Amino acid sequence: MEKAAGWKKQWGLFVLLIVQLFFIVEASGATPVRYLSLSLSLSLSPSLPPAAYRNIVVGPGSINSRELKSSLPPLLLHRLGHDYVVMDNGIVKVTLSTPMGMVTRIQYEGIDNILEYWDIIWNTPREHVLDDLQGTSYKVITEDEDQIEISFPSKWDPSHRDIGRPLNVDKRFVMLRGSSGFYTYAIFERLEGFPAMTIDQGRVAFKLHQNLFNYMAISDTRQRVMPTAYDRSTGQTLDYPEAVLLTNPSNPDLKGEVDDKYQYSADNKDNRVHGWISLDNGVGFWVITPSDEFRVGGPLKQELTSHIGPTSLGMFFSDHYAGRALSLEFQDGEPWKKVFGPVFIYLNSDSAHKDPPSLWEDAKKQSVKEIESWPYDFPLSEDFPKAKQRGTVSGRLLICDRYINRNLINANSAYVGLAKPGEVRSWQTENKGYQFWTQADAEGHFVIKGIRPGNYSLFAWVPGIIGDYRYDFFIIITPGGEIRVGDLVYYPPRVGPTLWEIGVPDRTAAEFFVPDPDSKRVTKLSTDHADKFRQYGLWDRYLDLYPNHDLIFTIGTSNYQKNWFFAHVTRKQNNTYVPTTWRISFQLEHVRSGAYTLQLALASTNSCELQVRVNNPRAPYPLFTTRLVGRDNAIARHGIHGLYSLYSVDMSSFHLVKGSNSIYLTQSRGGSPFNGLMYDYLRLEGPPYAS
């Protein structure tokens, strides 16, 4: 016993010596700090190195977390003078600058120097700023063996009204015992009296070590070894700065490919986990977003994920694929508060096999655990309500369309959500509140859980059905409240029976013809048909396919999957881009007296004007025009949709004739290859039948 006690005493003195030496070297700025800090984390932790408990990581979603916690190292917070604090759970070490709250270092499995930054782009009448949201003070909210949470607030000084960002920000970082990573979230707040401002983008971004992380994974089919930043710098810039042709990459297999960060975008509903892998070390770095409640624009809003750098993003809001409609605009004196996050930064390793598929599959499993644990119970900000403080809404959505079925139709797989009260489809551009969405089952039953207290409208849309549903009454959520709305009936836009239709009403142009890219500008990452639309330069392929005349689609003969180009774009002519007119040709055996209706569902619009003419392409005035609409830029940014819109175009029977008829669709705005639109679905309806 005395011998054991003596050994423990000597070991304790050794640890104390290491600690003292660490602080001396850190204060001096000498280079050995990196190695001493790695030694320190092992010395202050149990005898098991991180690799030994890699497979028993405890996270919010772990079933046996309580039983495992006692066998895992307790959390430690190292204070390195006045400039840094280090959160350490024996698996991951995160160094934060004080009081700025910038992640200056992440250490895991021998990987070092992963950097992070929160930032927003904001504007006032006097300033346009990319702001990295540095804290001006810091406070340890909690520090015990199971959890550390640190706050880094920054506040606007109202005594300098015309200077600085009129927004208070509280950045938070959380580490849990046994968790292979850490969490970050932020509270944005404007008080009454703050001056007007606009915020175009908000995100948390991670800049990984460019010599270590070279493999990117976004989905099961979108992952590969990536080019480097140097490869881009030596390449050829194409139609816009983000798109670069790799002419002499370090990896010869990438020569002739196009790299563009917009090729790596994803819908919010599909953007749960993405990240990078260090192939040499067998280590993965992942951004996991377990909820969309703090994102803007609903489940179909597209955002960036990762791109060259290597850079990994957690996007909260931006005007990508939507335009200025999704920038946060605040009037003079307008108050506001919103919590963004938490998102989970997860690290995993497979040093034995260095196998990207195994790391990706593990990251997906972790994302499922995080999703199942939402809303988290550990954030300590009073602005983040726990599960018991939230509410639930349930019901069933049915469809009434007597031209499809005399009986009510189950709203199979309907997207049902709560958002700030507004008009039909307002959730697409709502950007200051929270949104909560779910997908109904085959019978239209839905349950929306974890809803923050507040006043909402209930919205829905159904794959295969045009238009949008909005419940007539407000939904008021109280803490712990459960609301059952019963059976809701959606009456989609419909005037008469279907005479013909083109496409599938699913809010995207994915079902239409997407051409092969120019053979000299292929991106191998997107050769799969489902992602083929992400290839660069597809707008130029329209001229290759229709060199002498514009698209003509004949009902009963043409196939929309083969003969309807995915985007209604301009045509290059004499070094300029000119409008184009598409023609739909169809037969009518007889013309009934009354009103016919053309249902036009658009999946994207960008600086365009769609004009409709019937049987006379040269009519001086169109039967219908959208006028100038759209700024979603989905054509240039390889999106198959932007913001959805729906138009019901009335036409008199006097416009039609027995036999051959034509509808002419003119995109009348030229000047750019990116002025255009994408159709979701077109349907011609005849006059209604008598009841």
TORVEX-88829 format. One line per 8 residues: number of its first residue (from 1); their letters; for each residue x negated, y, z negated of C-alpha. Coordinates in nm, 3 decimals. Layout:
! residues N
NUM> a> X/Y/Z  ...
! end
This chain:
! residues 691
1> mekaagwk> 0.000/0.000/0.000  -0.282/0.243/-0.094  -0.454/0.162/0.235  -0.136/0.236/0.431  -0.080/0.559/0.242  -0.435/0.667/0.316  -0.389/0.595/0.687  -0.069/0.802/0.694
9> kqwglfvl> -0.246/1.091/0.519  -0.533/1.084/0.768  -0.290/1.070/1.061  -0.096/1.365/0.919  -0.416/1.572/0.890  -0.501/1.483/1.249  -0.159/1.600/1.367  -0.198/1.924/1.171
17> livqlffi> -0.537/1.980/1.333  -0.389/1.925/1.678  -0.109/2.175/1.603  -0.355/2.438/1.481  -0.583/2.386/1.780  -0.284/2.414/2.017  -0.184/2.755/1.883  -0.543/2.883/1.894
25> veasgatp> -0.589/2.780/2.255  -0.242/2.904/2.355  -0.315/3.245/2.206  -0.647/3.266/2.389  -0.494/3.177/2.724  -0.755/2.905/2.790  -0.676/2.643/3.052  -0.675/2.334/2.821
33> vrylslsl> -0.328/2.437/2.693  -0.160/2.214/2.950  -0.331/1.904/2.822  -0.308/1.992/2.454  0.064/2.061/2.484  0.117/1.717/2.635  -0.077/1.564/2.349  0.121/1.767/2.098
41> slslspsl> 0.455/1.634/2.221  0.333/1.278/2.176  0.174/1.344/1.839  0.489/1.492/1.687  0.718/1.224/1.827  0.767/0.859/1.726  0.519/0.603/1.852  0.732/0.522/2.156
49> ppaayrni> 0.620/0.725/2.462  0.894/0.870/2.685  0.876/0.577/2.926  0.963/0.335/2.647  1.310/0.483/2.595  1.375/0.594/2.950  1.656/0.340/2.979  1.829/0.430/2.653
57> vvgpgsin> 1.880/0.798/2.725  2.161/0.945/2.520  2.384/1.201/2.689  2.736/1.331/2.635  2.873/1.047/2.843  2.692/0.767/2.662  2.924/0.519/2.490  2.684/0.412/2.213
65> srelkssl> 2.518/0.748/2.154  2.571/0.745/1.775  2.412/0.403/1.736  2.116/0.497/1.953  2.042/0.837/1.804  1.874/0.699/1.493  1.618/0.514/1.708  1.529/0.818/1.917
73> pplllhrl> 1.295/1.104/1.830  1.449/1.409/1.663  1.448/1.745/1.838  1.170/1.992/1.768  1.145/2.361/1.850  0.787/2.483/1.881  0.735/2.858/1.853  0.426/2.965/2.046
81> ghdyvvmd> 0.357/3.306/1.902  0.591/3.583/2.016  0.600/3.489/2.381  0.735/3.135/2.412  0.949/2.867/2.252  0.943/2.500/2.349  1.243/2.268/2.321  1.110/1.914/2.277
89> ngivkvtl> 1.309/1.591/2.237  1.022/1.352/2.305  1.142/1.288/2.660  1.144/1.636/2.812  0.973/1.957/2.702  1.111/2.292/2.821  0.915/2.613/2.767  1.116/2.936/2.759
97> stpmgmvt> 0.969/3.285/2.763  1.088/3.514/2.485  1.282/3.733/2.492  1.335/3.702/2.870  1.475/3.349/2.861  1.296/3.228/3.175  1.205/2.861/3.206  0.831/2.883/3.261
105> riqyegid> 0.753/2.515/3.226  0.919/2.173/3.227  0.713/1.870/3.131  0.826/1.516/3.198  0.638/1.193/3.277  0.320/1.380/3.362  0.504/1.629/3.587  0.438/1.989/3.490
113> nileywdi> 0.524/2.345/3.589  0.879/2.327/3.719  1.015/2.682/3.717  1.367/2.824/3.686  1.553/3.149/3.723  1.907/3.275/3.688  1.990/3.555/3.926  2.268/3.760/4.076
121> iwntpreh> 2.286/4.006/4.364  2.478/4.316/4.256  2.560/4.657/4.399  2.672/4.995/4.274  2.701/5.314/4.480  2.341/5.390/4.376  2.168/5.051/4.367  2.138/4.714/4.545
129> vlddlqgt> 1.949/4.467/4.327  1.840/4.104/4.312  1.847/4.068/3.934  1.688/3.774/3.752  1.891/3.847/3.437  1.603/3.867/3.192  1.705/3.870/2.828  1.607/4.157/2.604
137> sykvited> 1.623/3.958/2.280  1.670/3.600/2.175  1.837/3.405/1.900  1.824/3.042/1.798  2.192/2.951/1.766  2.125/2.607/1.620  1.814/2.402/1.549  1.839/2.057/1.398
145> edqieisf> 1.729/1.705/1.484  2.024/1.650/1.721  2.065/1.980/1.908  1.891/2.304/1.992  2.075/2.597/2.149  1.903/2.927/2.223  2.064/3.253/2.338  1.894/3.519/2.553
153> pskwdpsh> 2.130/3.818/2.580  2.089/4.140/2.775  2.325/4.434/2.742  2.396/4.737/2.955  2.324/5.071/2.793  2.629/5.297/2.845  2.418/5.605/2.762  2.250/5.557/3.102
161> rdigrpln> 2.570/5.534/3.306  2.410/5.549/3.649  2.115/5.324/3.570  2.097/4.946/3.548  2.339/4.659/3.578  2.681/4.740/3.423  2.718/4.383/3.301  2.633/4.207/2.974
169> vdkrfvml> 2.478/3.862/3.015  2.413/3.593/2.754  2.201/3.310/2.895  2.207/2.989/2.692  1.985/2.679/2.694  2.079/2.357/2.515  1.882/2.038/2.451  2.031/1.727/2.292
177> rgssgfyt> 1.862/1.441/2.114  1.776/1.154/2.347  1.886/1.342/2.658  1.659/1.325/2.961  1.704/1.689/3.049  1.869/2.007/2.927  2.178/2.223/2.984  2.211/2.587/3.078
185> yaiferle> 2.510/2.822/3.091  2.577/3.194/3.076  2.849/3.432/2.965  2.902/3.734/3.191  3.097/4.024/3.039  3.209/4.373/3.136  3.364/4.597/2.875  3.621/4.871/2.927
193> gfpamtid> 3.453/5.180/3.057  3.182/5.005/3.255  3.135/5.168/3.599  3.232/5.003/3.927  3.009/4.734/4.072  3.008/4.443/4.316  2.838/4.107/4.261  2.777/3.908/4.578
201> qgrvafkl> 2.609/3.598/4.437  2.545/3.420/4.108  2.335/3.108/4.060  2.070/2.924/3.863  1.774/2.816/4.075  1.477/2.588/4.017  1.150/2.618/4.205  0.972/2.284/4.187
209> hqnlfnym> 0.603/2.213/4.237  0.563/2.215/4.615  0.276/1.965/4.611  0.476/1.711/4.412  0.841/1.719/4.519  0.888/1.634/4.886  1.204/1.420/4.910  1.551/1.579/4.895
217> aisdtrqr> 1.879/1.399/4.823  2.223/1.561/4.858  2.450/1.262/4.925  2.430/0.893/5.016  2.366/0.981/5.380  2.188/1.317/5.350  1.844/1.254/5.205  1.493/1.240/5.344
225> vmptaydr> 1.131/1.356/5.327  1.140/1.731/5.384  0.914/1.978/5.563  0.710/2.221/5.357  0.723/2.597/5.326  0.400/2.610/5.525  0.563/2.404/5.801  0.832/2.670/5.825
233> stgqtldy> 0.580/2.954/5.831  0.406/2.801/6.134  0.731/2.720/6.314  0.946/2.914/6.558  1.224/3.132/6.420  1.547/3.073/6.611  1.870/3.275/6.633  1.843/3.390/6.270
241> peavlltn> 1.563/3.382/6.007  1.698/3.084/5.812  1.669/2.853/6.116  1.316/2.748/6.213  1.199/2.499/6.476  0.915/2.291/6.332  0.643/2.308/6.596  0.340/2.182/6.404
249> psnpdlkg> 0.454/2.028/6.073  0.220/1.846/5.837  0.441/1.540/5.885  0.432/1.460/6.260  0.767/1.279/6.235  0.935/1.617/6.178  0.799/1.784/6.490  1.076/1.928/6.707
257> evddkyqy> 1.334/1.930/6.426  1.517/2.237/6.297  1.515/2.332/5.930  1.789/2.560/5.802  1.906/2.584/5.442  2.268/2.604/5.557  2.240/2.252/5.697  2.228/2.132/5.337
265> sadnkdnr> 2.554/2.293/5.222  2.838/2.096/5.061  3.201/2.150/4.956  3.249/2.216/4.586  3.449/1.894/4.552  3.153/1.693/4.683  2.876/1.891/4.515  2.829/1.709/4.186
273> vhgwisld> 2.463/1.607/4.196  2.170/1.688/4.420  1.799/1.719/4.375  1.442/1.633/4.466  1.210/1.336/4.417  0.835/1.326/4.372  0.748/1.019/4.577  0.392/0.998/4.441
281> ngvgfwvi> 0.510/1.003/4.079  0.846/0.829/4.111  1.021/1.118/3.932  1.355/1.276/4.017  1.481/1.627/3.935  1.858/1.675/3.959  2.113/1.954/3.918  2.441/1.804/3.794
289> tpsdefrv> 2.754/2.021/3.799  3.024/1.830/3.607  3.313/2.071/3.667  3.436/2.320/3.925  3.629/2.529/3.672  3.371/2.809/3.678  3.310/2.800/4.054  3.513/3.017/4.289
297> ggplkqel> 3.720/2.945/4.598  3.861/2.604/4.508  3.754/2.252/4.608  3.683/2.334/4.973  3.451/2.630/4.911  3.112/2.548/5.063  2.788/2.636/4.885  2.417/2.583/4.923
305> tshigpts> 2.257/2.292/4.737  1.882/2.263/4.798  1.634/2.387/5.052  1.268/2.428/5.132  1.047/2.549/4.852  1.129/2.297/4.718  1.427/2.476/4.567  1.727/2.327/4.386
313> lgmffsdh> 2.034/2.544/4.324  2.332/2.554/4.096  2.561/2.795/4.283  2.849/2.956/4.093  2.977/3.208/4.347  2.873/3.366/4.675  3.020/3.496/4.998  2.885/3.201/5.196
321> yagralsl> 3.147/3.054/5.432  3.398/3.316/5.321  3.260/3.667/5.363  3.317/3.966/5.140  3.649/3.826/5.026  3.461/3.623/4.765  3.230/3.895/4.638  3.323/4.002/4.285
329> efqdgepw> 3.439/4.362/4.310  3.503/4.552/3.987  3.676/4.886/3.966  3.557/5.165/3.742  3.639/5.068/3.384  3.755/4.713/3.469  3.683/4.463/3.186  3.600/4.097/3.255
337> kkvfgpvf> 3.443/3.793/3.095  3.359/3.450/3.233  3.147/3.150/3.132  2.941/2.990/3.410  2.835/2.635/3.332  2.703/2.443/3.160  2.515/2.257/3.431  2.287/1.968/3.342
345> iylnsdsa> 1.926/1.949/3.457  1.848/1.578/3.462  1.511/1.410/3.507  1.458/1.040/3.573  1.170/0.817/3.675  1.088/0.491/3.847  0.710/0.493/3.839  0.689/0.120/3.901
353> hkdppslw> 0.873/0.118/4.234  0.878/0.490/4.326  1.204/0.412/4.497  1.426/0.706/4.607  1.746/0.494/4.628  1.711/0.377/4.267  1.651/0.730/4.141  1.945/0.861/4.344
361> edakkqsv> 2.179/0.587/4.219  2.074/0.656/3.860  2.136/1.029/3.909  2.485/0.954/4.044  2.560/0.737/3.740  2.447/1.017/3.512  2.669/1.264/3.695  2.967/1.035/3.633
369> keieswpy> 2.886/1.035/3.260  2.869/1.413/3.259  3.200/1.446/3.445  3.371/1.205/3.204  3.242/1.411/2.910  3.387/1.739/3.037  3.473/1.965/2.864  3.156/1.926/2.660
377> dfplsedf> 3.180/1.938/2.283  2.832/2.082/2.217  2.823/2.442/2.357  2.839/2.675/2.058  2.961/2.989/2.229  3.309/3.080/2.109  3.387/3.159/2.473  3.366/2.790/2.567
385> pkakqrgt> 3.679/2.614/2.437  3.647/2.250/2.334  3.878/1.973/2.452  4.126/2.017/2.164  4.153/2.387/2.248  4.258/2.318/2.606  4.580/2.207/2.769  4.720/1.957/3.019
393> vsgrllic> 4.965/1.983/3.309  5.125/1.682/3.474  5.394/1.621/3.733  5.468/1.483/4.075  5.461/1.649/4.416  5.701/1.543/4.692  5.741/1.666/5.050  6.063/1.750/5.226
401> dryinrnl> 6.034/1.751/5.607  6.342/1.606/5.772  6.166/1.587/6.109  5.921/1.338/5.959  6.152/1.152/5.723  6.508/1.210/5.605  6.395/1.106/5.257  6.147/1.282/5.031
409> inansayv> 5.785/1.189/5.106  5.521/1.119/4.843  5.245/1.381/4.853  4.975/1.117/4.889  4.631/1.243/4.778  4.754/1.602/4.743  4.512/1.855/4.596  4.689/2.020/4.303
417> glakpgev> 4.535/2.302/4.105  4.577/2.592/3.868  4.429/2.933/3.944  4.488/3.294/3.855  4.846/3.399/3.945  4.874/3.509/4.305  5.037/3.457/4.640  5.036/3.134/4.839
425> rswqtenk> 4.679/3.033/4.923  4.534/3.314/4.707  4.320/3.056/4.527  4.091/3.048/4.832  3.961/3.395/4.759  4.025/3.417/4.382  3.689/3.478/4.219  3.719/3.622/3.867
433> gyqfwtqa> 3.911/3.354/3.681  3.890/2.978/3.632  4.033/2.707/3.854  4.132/2.351/3.766  4.197/2.096/4.040  4.281/1.729/4.069  4.390/1.492/4.342  4.728/1.321/4.320
441> daeghfvi> 4.770/0.947/4.356  4.946/0.772/4.645  5.288/0.852/4.495  5.209/1.219/4.437  5.163/1.195/4.059  4.900/1.430/3.915  4.746/1.517/3.579  4.525/1.822/3.531
449> kgirpgny> 4.327/1.805/3.208  4.092/2.034/3.017  4.263/2.360/3.114  4.152/2.675/2.939  4.433/2.870/2.767  4.577/3.136/2.994  4.835/3.225/3.256  4.818/3.042/3.590
457> slfawvpg> 4.996/2.969/3.914  5.018/2.609/4.029  4.905/2.553/4.389  4.882/2.249/4.614  4.805/2.134/4.965  4.845/1.791/5.116  4.615/1.619/5.367  4.821/1.552/5.679
465> iigdyryd> 5.068/1.835/5.610  5.029/2.198/5.716  5.052/2.495/5.483  5.034/2.549/5.109  5.260/2.498/4.810  5.301/2.734/4.516  5.517/2.664/4.213  5.775/2.938/4.155
473> ffiiitpg> 5.698/2.979/3.784  5.386/3.074/3.593  5.212/2.803/3.392  5.114/2.931/3.048  4.853/2.710/2.881  4.818/2.717/2.503  4.554/2.533/2.296  4.644/2.165/2.284
481> geirvgdl> 4.957/2.222/2.493  5.097/1.959/2.731  5.324/2.077/3.011  5.526/1.840/3.228  5.660/2.012/3.535  5.850/1.707/3.661  5.914/1.649/4.031  5.813/1.939/4.256
489> vyypprvg> 5.925/1.956/4.617  5.718/2.119/4.890  5.893/2.235/5.207  5.610/2.277/5.459  5.644/2.522/5.749  5.877/2.364/6.003  6.136/2.503/6.245  6.214/2.218/6.480
497> ptlweigv> 6.105/1.876/6.608  5.748/1.810/6.721  5.705/1.826/7.097  5.330/1.774/7.085  5.041/1.816/6.842  4.663/1.845/6.859  4.436/1.743/6.572  4.498/1.643/6.212
505> pdrtaaef> 4.611/1.899/5.949  4.326/1.851/5.702  4.181/2.208/5.692  3.869/2.113/5.889  3.775/2.075/6.255  3.591/1.750/6.184  3.822/1.536/6.400  3.753/1.732/6.717
513> fvpdpdsk> 3.471/1.679/6.965  3.130/1.761/6.819  2.864/1.747/7.091  2.515/1.608/7.069  2.258/1.879/6.996  1.988/1.994/7.233  1.740/1.705/7.244  1.458/1.949/7.158
521> rvtklstd> 1.634/2.074/6.844  1.762/1.765/6.669  1.784/1.742/6.292  1.758/1.372/6.208  1.920/1.429/5.869  2.253/1.498/6.043  2.265/1.239/6.320  2.545/1.051/6.144
529> hadkfrqy> 2.882/1.131/6.303  3.032/1.253/5.976  2.763/1.524/5.948  2.698/1.576/6.316  2.848/1.923/6.304  2.551/2.035/6.089  2.315/2.020/6.387  2.167/2.350/6.497
537> glwdryld> 2.279/2.531/6.812  2.602/2.346/6.887  2.767/2.674/6.986  2.540/2.684/7.293  2.654/2.337/7.402  2.994/2.477/7.503  2.839/2.642/7.809  2.658/2.318/7.898
545> lypnhdli> 2.985/2.125/7.888  3.199/2.393/8.058  2.960/2.575/8.296  3.222/2.688/8.547  3.550/2.719/8.360  3.685/2.713/8.006  3.842/2.420/7.827  4.166/2.276/7.966
553> ftigtsny> 4.356/2.031/7.750  4.642/1.830/7.903  4.902/1.691/7.666  4.953/1.319/7.723  4.623/1.278/7.906  4.348/1.451/7.706  4.217/1.319/7.376  4.143/1.577/7.106
561> qknwffah> 3.855/1.366/6.971  3.686/1.375/7.311  3.823/1.679/7.492  3.884/1.951/7.231  3.559/2.133/7.150  3.520/2.173/6.774  3.478/2.553/6.788  3.639/2.817/7.010
569> vtrkqnnt> 3.324/3.015/7.085  3.215/3.281/7.333  3.040/3.214/7.665  2.694/3.345/7.753  2.709/3.540/8.077  2.449/3.784/8.212  2.267/3.791/7.876  2.578/3.878/7.681
577> yvpttwri> 2.852/3.679/7.513  3.200/3.716/7.658  3.549/3.606/7.545  3.688/3.267/7.644  4.040/3.142/7.714  4.145/2.783/7.647  4.447/2.635/7.823  4.693/2.376/7.691
585> sfqlehvr> 4.893/2.222/7.976  5.216/2.031/7.901  5.538/1.914/8.058  5.895/1.985/7.948  6.171/1.765/8.089  6.423/2.030/7.996  6.424/2.363/7.812  6.671/2.398/7.529
593> sgaytlql> 6.815/2.737/7.448  6.669/2.887/7.131  6.334/2.957/6.966  6.029/2.739/7.009  5.747/2.761/6.754  5.372/2.714/6.789  5.214/2.625/6.454  4.852/2.740/6.454
601> alastnsc> 4.643/2.619/6.159  4.290/2.759/6.169  3.999/2.606/5.979  3.762/2.900/6.027  3.756/3.256/6.164  3.461/3.486/6.217  3.486/3.833/6.373  3.740/3.700/6.617
609> elqvrvnn> 4.085/3.772/6.757  4.309/3.491/6.880  4.565/3.592/7.139  4.846/3.364/7.262  5.005/3.393/7.607  5.258/3.159/7.769  5.255/3.073/8.141  5.083/3.399/8.235
617> prapyplf> 4.715/3.431/8.138  4.701/3.785/8.276  4.998/3.925/8.085  4.889/4.271/7.965  5.019/4.206/7.614  4.989/3.876/7.434  5.290/3.706/7.282  5.094/3.693/6.956
625> ttrlvgrd> 4.760/3.813/6.820  4.584/3.761/6.489  4.404/4.092/6.545  4.044/4.105/6.420  4.006/3.847/6.142  3.748/3.651/5.948  3.393/3.679/5.820  3.323/3.322/5.708
633> naiarhgi> 3.038/3.264/5.959  3.095/2.888/5.955  2.986/2.846/6.317  2.635/2.980/6.259  2.601/2.809/5.922  2.688/2.459/6.041  3.014/2.443/5.850  3.312/2.256/5.991
641> hglyslys> 3.548/2.493/5.812  3.558/2.828/5.634  3.875/2.989/5.500  4.205/2.828/5.606  4.482/3.032/5.767  4.818/2.946/5.922  5.025/3.130/6.181  5.374/3.043/6.307
649> vdmssfhl> 5.417/3.187/6.656  5.775/3.228/6.779  5.844/3.203/7.151  6.176/3.231/7.327  6.301/2.958/7.556  6.286/3.226/7.828  5.904/3.194/7.819  5.918/2.828/7.918
657> vkgsnsiy> 6.027/2.642/8.230  6.133/2.293/8.315  5.828/2.099/8.432  5.472/2.232/8.398  5.391/2.488/8.127  5.071/2.633/7.985  4.975/2.804/7.663  4.665/3.021/7.685
665> ltqsrggs> 4.453/3.077/7.375  4.210/3.367/7.415  3.934/3.448/7.167  3.902/3.807/7.281  3.603/3.932/7.079  3.264/3.892/7.248  2.913/4.018/7.179  2.778/3.731/6.967
673> pfnglmyd> 2.752/3.350/6.990  2.899/3.335/6.640  3.222/3.525/6.708  3.485/3.255/6.718  3.713/3.022/6.530  3.778/2.660/6.453  4.121/2.505/6.483  4.256/2.273/6.219
681> ylrlegpp> 4.581/2.170/6.390  4.822/2.287/6.660  5.186/2.184/6.697  5.460/2.294/6.934  5.808/2.262/6.789  6.131/2.275/6.982  6.448/2.454/6.870  6.598/2.303/6.555
689> yas> 6.858/2.030/6.579  7.205/2.097/6.444  7.241/1.972/6.087
! end
